[in-house]
Amino acid sequence: MTLAPLRLDDLSWADLVDAVRSRIPAESAGRWTLHAPVDPGMTLLDLQAYLLEQQIYRLDQVPDAVVHAVLRLLGVPGPAPATAAVTVLQVVPEEPGARLRIREGASFGREPGRGTDFHLDKDLDVLPVRVSGLSVRDASGERDRTADLATGRPVPLAGAPGGPARVRVRLSVSGDGFPDGGTLALLLTLEEPAGPWTGSPAPEGWSARAVPDVPPPARLHWSYGPVGDVRALPAGAVVDGTGGLRRSGLVRLTLPATAGGTERELLLDTPAATFAAPPRLLGLAPNTVPAHHARLVRLEEGPDGPVARGFVDRPRLPGLVVALPEDAAGRLIDVGRFTLWETDDAGDAGDARAHDWTAVPDLAFSGPLDRVFTVDRAFGALRFGDGLTGRIPRVCRTGSATVLWAEYRLGGGPSGNGGADPAVRAALPAALLAFPALAGFAGPRPVAGVQSPPGDWVFTGVPEDTEPPGAPCTARALVPSAGGAEPESPAAARRRAAVALGVVTRAVTAADHEALALSTPGVAVARAHALVGVHPARPGRRVPGAVTTLVVSRVPRAPGDVAAPDAVPLPVPDPGALSAVRARLEAARLLGAGVFVAPPRYRPVRVRVTLAADTARRHLLDAALRRHLDPLVGGDGTGWPFGGVLRPSALQRTAERALEAAGDRTPVRAVAVALDEGPYESCGDVPLRPGELPGPVEVLVCATPPSGAVPREVRA
């Protein structure tokens, strides 16, 4: 039975006044006879009822400190702080062929002066380099894929899973070239697997959601040099932000000196890969760098500084509030460092030294000696304790020329969120809207001295942020900026906690193992199936406490492309993904339980379809039956069930519907099913073993011949 919410504030002012008035005759023994408003006693009772009503009202108002405490007890993180949006900018010099360096912290803005500037996360070498071609070699040979990518077709960067691959990127170097040690930053945008499964989008390599410790699915070897004469780059010269082509990300390559007006080649070689599906490239752009809607401010002040005076000139009283400069009100994100030159509690200046203070969500859980403070984004201020919950700062004027050191970030909030550069999208044909960085692929190769069109982002930093100083440049956003948010309110944190309490965090039941496997961060898992009592080292025996979870990888798949040339019919997770799922289950398992993770178990299936007459639509039957038995989109659309029974009658209905949808009235006489090399079964059900999935699927179509003719069997 659902209980009604408990309400403590159930008495209004009128209820209190009526209750008191009804007790006056008895309590006064009949001596208080005038109960009208003109009586001073009634005025006092009205005032007392008003004050009591305010106290009762507070019973239903839970303080924020209590909300934070309950969240901690439940193991749920407290209210989230403000966050800054992130995007990837491609810097374009205004002078064709120019080479420049943009320092970390330099800013670009689409609307200068509106507080929406983005600041670079690291230094960027802008090299006079353009991508002029792309070719891929796999088991079938080498193909030029420049036109494919320019017209919007994703380019697979590898062949069959486990096979070697080689990707050649042609680079056109213009201007004066660049000296030895120039760093080329490349943005690789990879296609996210899509399909009828749930799950969050894959984290990009430049975002805070990226998981860095997932083993890569392939070892990548990078080489650089003249076309046909490349040399391997040393391991320290490559910083791979794609996790071995597992996700979109930035790759930074330290290259040797290259003269202008030359054609160079960048070679990506993977001798043996374990991709569940070949990664498919959507975009490739040089001179790119992550940028956040946040500016880092470093502050050092002596005793007479504006912020330090808030500690030195004020008496040592509880609840000290100090506002930060640089227009921090409404823009303060977080404080990375805050250090004060302090004396001890006795006030002895000889014992003064620097002490670090820490930002906390709430002071209610701090002691009188804890050097903590809270961050007030709305006022851009720091709030200190009262000596009971949080220490009162005592800053010393003597002993150091600097008494305050601080590092904090300004910006953040949803104002930084937005789409990619609209100028790039408007200037490109419709087929190239998804690939703004590859617009040059549609036409002839770029010629030295011809510059890309400028971006919509204006450089808003100081001249010293560029080398040479004051070099003019613009930028374009290649990906939408996202992730900016205001601090989470206590009410929103309570709602999030209610949802978080329903999230599985411990592996107790079989469903818990499956839910944890599906939600493993950093890897793409489409399906999971837990086998209780199954131990890989003891097949055929039930082992108490052992749970083996079968994992099916998420691969690019939709109901219409099951039979596409680059589709992966039987997806198998790579060892890195299995390791990540195993680590997640190990951390959540019960004491004494043994958890194991394995790839799916596929069982060869043969399907024979007998038609009343021959038909030209055999390919429809083949595609329909393969789709029906597919591990990702088969069955009811979410994948064929693990260990599901193969029923010839259900397969016959699938074949009949495929022909009817195409307007073909050829009757389907019968459908028979066989496993491995066994005999066909056309009447009874054919069960799979627990945890097995059908595959590979072979479809045979037979046309019933006229009387006396030889039966005709065709492999679809």
N, C-alpha and C positions, 0 to 999 in steps of 0.2 A: 504494500500500500504506500502511495506517495504521501509524504508528510507536507503539510502546509509550511511555508517559510515562517520562522519565528520572528515576531515583531514586538520589540520591547517598548517602542514609542506608541502606546495605544491610548494615551490620555491627552485630551486637548485642554486648553485654558478654560473653556466653558465647563468641561467635565469636572475639573478641579474645583472651580468656583461653586458649582451646584453641590458637589459632595461636601464641601466645607459649610455652605449655607444650611444644608439639611441637618448638620450636627450642632449648629449654634444653640437651639433651645435646650438640648440635653446637656451640653457642656457648660452653659452659663446658668443652669438651673432656672431658666425662665427669666433671668434678669436682663438679658440683651433682647430688647423687643423691636428695635428699629433696624431693619435689614435693607433699607433703601440705599441707593448709591450716594445719597448726601451724607451718610454716616461715615466719619473718618475711619472707623474700624473696618468697614467694608472696603474702603480704598486701600488700606494696608493688606487686606486679604487678597484683593485683586492683584496687587503688586507681588505678593508672595507666590500666588498662583502662576503669574507670568514667569518669575525666576525659576520656579520648580519645573514649569513646562520646558524651559531651555535645557535644564539638566537632564530631564527625561529624554529629550530629543537626542542628546549626545550618546545615549545608550545604543542607538542604532547606527551611529557614525563610527566606523572602524578607522582608527588613525593609520596613516601610511606606514608608520613604524611597525604596527602589528601586522599589516599586510606583508611587509618584507620578512618579518620573523616567520610567519606561517609558510611563506614560499620557501624559505631556507629549510624549514623542518620537512617539507615535502620533497626536497631535493630539486626544486624548480628554480632556475636563475631568476633573480629579481628584475625589476623594471629595466629594460634595455636603455642604454644611453643613446644620445643622438648619433647618427651615422652619416658619413659623407658619400655622395654618389661617386662612381668611378666610370671612366670611359677610356678609350684608346685614341690618342691623337696622332695624326700623321703630319709632321712639320714640313712645310714647303717654303724654301727660300724664294724671295721675290726676284733676286738676281739669278738668271738661268745659269746652271752649272756651278753655283756657289757651294762651298763647303763651310759649314759652321758648326759650332758646339753650343748646345743649350744646357745651361747648368740646372742642377736639381733645385726645385722650388720655383723656377720660372713659371710665369702665369700666362694663360691664354683665356680669352673670354669671347663668347658670342655676342653678349650685350655688355660692353664695358661700362663700368660705373654702377651696375645693378647688383653687385655683390654675388655674381654667379661665375667668378673666375675659377678656372681649374689650374692646379699646380702640379708640375711634373714630379713623379716619384723618384726619378734618378736622372743622371746626366744622359744626354742624347747627342751622339755624333750624327749630324745630318750630312750624309755622303751623297755626292752627285751620281746616284745609281737609280736606274729604272729597270723593272722586270720586263723583258722583251720576249720571253717564250717559256714553254713548259712541256716536257716530255716525260713519259713514264715507261719503264721497261719491267715486264713481269715474265711469267713463264711462256706467254704467247708471243713475246717479242717486244720491241720498243715502238711506241706510237707517240706522235706529236699531239698533245692534248690542249694546245693553246686555244684553238677555236672552240673546242668543247666547253672549256671553262668560261670563255668570253660570252658564249651564247646561253649560259645559265645551266649547263649540265654539270653536275658534280663529277669530279675526277677521282676515281679510286687510285690511291697511292701505293697499293700493293695488290698482288694477285691472290691466289687461293690462300686460305689461312695456313700459316706455317711455311709458306714459300718465300724465296728472296724477292727483293724489289729494289728498284733504282729510280730515283727522281732527279731529273736534270732541270735546273732553273737557269735560263740565260739572262745575264745582267748586262745592261748597256751603261758604261761609265762615261760621263761627259765632263766638261769643264777642265780643271787642272788635276782631276783625279783625287787621290787621298794618300797620305803617307802610311808607313808601316804602323800597325797598331790601331788603325781605325776600326770602330765597332759598328757593324751593320745590324740594326734591329729589324727583324722580320715578324710581321703578324701573320700567323697561319689560322685561318678560320675553317674549322672542320664541321661537317654536317652532324647534327645530333640525331641519334636514332629515334624514329617516330613510329608509333603503332598503338594498338588498342591495349595499352597497359598504363598503369598509374606510376607516378614518380616525379620528382622535381627535375628541372632541366640540369644538364651536365654543368658543373661549375667551370668557368673559364679560368685559364691559368693566371690572369691578372686580377681576379676578384678575391675577396676575403674568404669566399666559400671554397676555394680550391683546396683539395686535400693533397699535401705534398708527399706523404709517406706511402703511397700505393706503388708497388713495384711496377715498372714500365712494361708494356707488352712487347717491346722490341728495343734492341740496342741500335742506336742511330750513329752512323759514321758520316761526318761532314768533310767534304773536300772542296778546294777552291783553286782556280787558276785559269789559264787560257783554255779555250774550247778544245777538248780532246787531250789536254795535258794538265789535269788537275792534280793537286797534292793534298794529302790528308791534313786536316787541321788538328793541332794538339788538343788533348782532352780539356785542358784549362782554357782554351780559346772558345769554348761553346758553353752557353748557358741555355738549357732547354726548358722552356716554360710550358711545353705541351705534354709533359709526362710521357715521353715516348710516343707521341701522336695519339694519346688517349683522349685529349680534349683540345679545344682552341686555346692558343697561347702565343707568347712572344718568344722568339729565339734570338739570342744575341751572339754574334759571331765576330771575333777579333780577326781581321783579315790583314794579309801582307800589303805592302805598297802597290798601288795600281795607277797607271798613267791614264789620263783622260783620252777620250776618243777611241777606246778599245772595247772589245766584247769579251766578257768573262763568263765563266760557268761555275755554278754552285751545285755540287753533287751531293745528294742525300742517298746513302746506301744502307740497306738493312739486309745482311746476309741470311738471317733466319728470324722470322717474326711469328708471334703467337696471337695475332689479332683474332678476336671472335669473328670480325668482319673487316674487310679492308677499309681503312679510314678514307673518307671521301672529302676532298678539298673543295671549299667554296670560295676562298679568297686568299690572296697573297699580297702583302703590302710592305714596302721598306720604310725606314725612317719613322718608326712608330714607337710610342712610349705610353705607359699608363699614366693617367692623371686623375687626381682626386679633387673634389670640390672642398678642399681644405687647405689652409695656409699654416705652416709651422712658424710660430713666433718664439724666439729665444730672448730672454730678458735677464739682464744682470744689473743690479742697482746697488748703490751705496746707501748710507743712512738717510740722505736727502732726496732719494728717488721718490717719485709720486706713489708707487705701491708700497715701498718700504716705510714711508712716513705713516701709512695706515697702521703699522705695527709699533713704530718707535714713539710717535707723538701721542698715541692714545693710551689711556690707562688700561691696565691689565684686567679687563672686565670680561664676564662671560658673554658668549654669543657674538664674537667679533666677526664682522663682514667686511671683506676687502674686495673692491672692484678692480678688475684687470683693465689695462689700457687697450689701445688698438680697436676701439669700438667693439668690444667683446659682447655687449648686450645683445642677446638673441642669436649670437653666432658662435658661442663658446661650445666646442665639441667635447674635449677632454683635456686633462692636464697630465702630461707625461712625466714631468719632474717639477718638484717644488721643494727648494732647500732654503733654510733660514740659518743665519749665524746667531746662535742662542747661548744664553747662560743657563746654569742649572736653576733649580727651584729656589735655592738660597740667594740667588742674585749675585754670585761671585763672578766678576768679569774675567778673572784669571782662568776660569774653567770653560770659557766660551769656545764653541766649536760648531761646525756645520752639521745640521741634522736634516735628514730627508723626511718629508711629510707625504702621506699617501691619501689619495682620493678614495672615498668609500660611498656606497649608496645611501647610507643613513648612519647618523651618529649614535643611535639608540643602543647599539651593540658594542660600543667602544668604552674602554676604561679611562680613568682619570690621567693615566700616563701615556696613552696612545696618541701619537702625533698623526692625526687624521683630520680630514676636512671633507665637505661635500661641495659639489660643483652645481652652481645655479646658472643654467643656460640662459634663462629669461633675462636676468640682470647682469650676466657676465661677471659673476662674483664668486668668491670662495667663502664658505661659512665654516667657522671653527667652533669648537666645543665650549662647554661651560665649566670645565674642571672636574665634572662628574662623568659625563659622557663625552670624552674627547678632551685633550690637553689644551690649555690656554697658551698660545705662543708668547715667548719672552725673548725679544730680539735685543741683541747687545750692539751698541754703537762702536765699541772699541775692539781692537784686536784684528780687524780685517777691513780692507777698503771696500769690499763687497759684502753685503749682508743678505742679499736675496738672489737666488738663481731660479729661473722658471723656464719651462718649455710647455707650450700649449698650442692647440690647433683651433683655428677659427673657420667657420663655414658650416657645411652640413645642412641637413634638412631636405625636404622634398623639392625645393626650388632648383636643385641641381639636376634633377631627373629630366630626361628628354630624349628625343630621337637622334638618329645619326644626322650628319651634315646635310641639310636640305638642298644646299647649292649643288652638291655632288649628285644627288638623286635627280634634280631637275635637268642637269646637263647631260645625262646619259640616256640612251635608248631604253625602252621598256624592258628589253631582254637582259640589260646589264644592271638593272636596279639593285640586284642582290650582290653585285661585285663591283663597287665603285673603285676599288684599288686596281682593277684589271681593265679599266676602260681602254687602255692603249692596245689591248689584245685584239680589239675588233678591227683595227686598221693596220697599216704597215708598221714595221718596227720603228721605235722612236729614234730620232736623229739627234746626235749630240748638239746641245744648245737649245733644244726645244723643251720648254718647261711645262710641267703639269699645271692645270688651272689652279688658281689660289683657292684656299678654303675660306669658310665663313668665320673662322675664329681669328681674332686679332691678338697680336702679342701685346700684353698689358704689363710686362715686367719692366725692370729698370735696364738701362743699357749694359750694365755690368753682368747681366744674366746671360749674355751671348758673347761668343768669341769668334770673330772680332767684335768688340763692343758696339752696340747699336745696329747690328746687322739686321736689315728688315726681313721679316718672315711672317707667314700665316700658318694656319693649321686647319685640318678637317677632322671631324669625329667619324671614325670608321665603324663604331658600334654605338648603340644607344647608351647614354649614361643612365645608370640605375643604381639603386641601393641607398639613396638618401632618405632619411627619415628623422622626425623629431623624437625627443625622448619619449619613452613609453610611459603612459600614465598608470597610476596604481590600479585603476579600474580595468584598463586594457591588460595589465599583467595578471589580474585575477581571471579574466576570461581566457588568457593564454594558458594559465595554470590548469583551468578546468579541462582544456583540450589536452594538455601535456600529461595529465594524470591517466588519460586513456591510451597513451602511447606505450607500446611494449618496450620494456627496458630489461627484463629478465627472461631467460630462456627456460620456461617451465614446461609448457605443453608443446605439441608438435606445431600448432599454429603460431606459437611464439617464435620458434626457430625460423619458420618461414617468413614471418613479418620482419624479424631482425635481418635476415638475409636480403630481403627486398629493399630495405632501407639503408643498406651499407653505403656510407658516403664515399664518393670518389670513383665508384664503378657503376656500370650499367647492367643491372640485373632485371630481367623481364619476368621470370617465374622461379619459384622455389618450392620444393617438395621434401618434407621431412619424413624419414623412415625410422620409426622408433624400434630400438632393439637390433639394429643392423650395424655390424662392425665390418669395415673393409677387409680386415685381416682374417675374418672368420665367416666366409660366405656360407649361406645356408643354415646358419645357427643363430638363434636369438640370444643376444648378449644384453643382460640387464644394465641399464644406465647408459647405453650407447645410443646415439642419435646421428644418423648420416643424412645430411641435407644435400639434395641434388639441385644444382643451379643451372638455369638456362640464361644465356647472355641476351641482352637487348641488342639487336642488330637493325640496320635500316630495313624496314619491312612495312608494307601496307597490304591490305587484302588483294590489291590488283597487281602487285609485283612479286608474287611468290615464285613465278617462273621467269623473272627477269634474268638477263645474262649475268649480272653481278650480284644477284641475290644469294644469300647463304641459307640453303634449305635446312641444314642441321647445325644450328649454332652451338658452339662449345666454348665455354669461358676460358680466357687465358690464365696462366698460372698466377699472375699478379692479382687478378680479380678473385680467384679462389683463395689466395692468401689473405686478402683483405676481408673477405666474408668469414674465413676461419678465425681471424683475430677478433672480429666483432662478436662471434658466438662464444669464443673462449672467455672474453671479458664478461659475458652475460650468463654463462652456464651456472648450474647449481653445483654445490660442492659434491665431489665424487662422480659427477656425470662426465661422460666422454663425448665430445662433439667432433664430427668429421664432416668435411665438405668435399663433394665430388662432382664431376661433370655429369650431364644427363646420360641415361642408358638408352641407346637407340636400338631398335629391333627391325631388321629388314622385313618389309611387307610387300607381297605381290597381290595385285587386284586384277581379276579377269572379268571383263564386261562382255556379255553376250547380247548382240542386237538382233532384231528380227530381219534387218536388211542393212546393207552397207550404207555409210553416210560419210560425207565430207567433213563432218564436224567432230572428228576424233580428237582434235586438239582441245575442244571444249571439255570433253569428258576427262581427258588427262589433267587439265588445269583444275577442274572442279574437284576431282577426287584428291589430288595433291593438296589443294587448299583445305579441304575438309579434314585431312589427316595431318595438317601442318602443326608443328609444336608451338607456334606463336599465335597464329590466327585461325587455327582449326577448331573443330568442335562447335561450341556456341559462340565463337568469335574471340575467345580469350586463350585459345590453344587447346590441343587435344589433351584430355585428362591423363595424368600419370597412371599407368596401368589400366587404362580404359579398355573396355571390351569392344572388339571389332564385330559389328553386326552386319552381315551381308544385306539384310533388308534396309538398314539405314543408308548404306552406301548406294543401293539401288535407287532409293528416293533421291539422293543427291545427284546421281547421273540423270534421272528423268527430269529433274528441275532444270539442270543445265541445258538439256536439249529443248525443253519447253520454252525457256527464256530466249533461246535463239530462233524460235519458230520452227524447230525441227520436230516432226511427229513420229520419228522412228521409234518403235517400241523397244524397251529394254527388257529382254527375256529373263536374264538372271545376272547376278553378280556373285563371284566366288572370291574367297580370301585365303591366302596361304602365308605362313610365317617361315622365314629362312628358306630352306629347300624342301619343306614339307608339302603334303598334298593340299589341293584346293578344298575348301569347305564352303558350300553354297547354301546350306540350311541352318546349321547350328552356329552359335556364337564362337568367336575365336578370342580367347582371353590373352592379354599380355601379362608378363610377370609384374609384381609390385614395383612401381617406380619406372617402368619402361615407357618409351614413347615410340611411335611408328616412324621408321626411317632407316635407310632410304626407301622410298615408295616407287614401285615399278607397276605401271598400268598397261595391261594387254587388252585389246579390243578385238572381239571375234564377231563376225557376221554369220548368222545362220544361213547355210546354203540351201538352194532348192533341192528337192528330193533327188537323190542319186549323185549330187555333186560333192566335192571334197570341201570340208570346212576350211575357212580362210581366217587365219589369225594374224593380226597386225599389232606390232608394238607401237603404242602411241608416243 
